[in-house]
């Protein structure tokens, strides 16, 4: 699912603005796309580029943040030692295609949690850019502050578990993993484990997902916990059976990130959600 991010600028010479425009046109075939907006539209931007070497631009940006402080900003500078750290993100001059896209992609992952390369249950061979984006997502997930939410992921596929670890980690969730239905029920029955959401594969070795879901819903502590069925099947009968077992929603693998985000937004509305 392609997404076009609006980029606003403070400062930057006309030749650099032209360079950015050319870079964005060259990158128009990517799943992440970028477009410059005018000064009057900066409030609608999802990313800001601020000329850190221009004091006037910095002052204008600081005034802007009084009412629009939620828009992530990238500071453009010629300082060779400039490195992104903490909440400060830098883009070093000169502006090259690789440098610009790497920094902006990083912002989309960390601030907007946009990782289209992260398809749960997908089997596509990733290109270099997608692999780099996933690497950034892994690092971002590790560094995300904890949200207080706890999830259980039940799936016998290691790639699926890894994908869910990254995806849920971006939201700061604590995650337990189970490979079988029996193992999942052991987790659920422990008094110390109170889950806010459970992702459950339908086809499991041993007890299948339907039976596991029924068992989860039969326990007082977990009967109200949302259960999201993850499965390769997609027939109406399967969905009906999953609903009868107590599943809250049914997602067919491969599950795209946008659909997973919708589920998280639906059941955990207080989670740190990306901007719309």
Helices and strands as residue ranges (DSSP letters): E 3-10, H 14-26, E 32-36, G 39-44, E 47-51, H 55-68, E 72-77, E 89-92, H 97-110, H 128-143, E 150-154, H 158-169, E 174-178, H 181-189, E 197-201, H 209-218, E 226-231, H 236-244, E 249-252, H 257-267
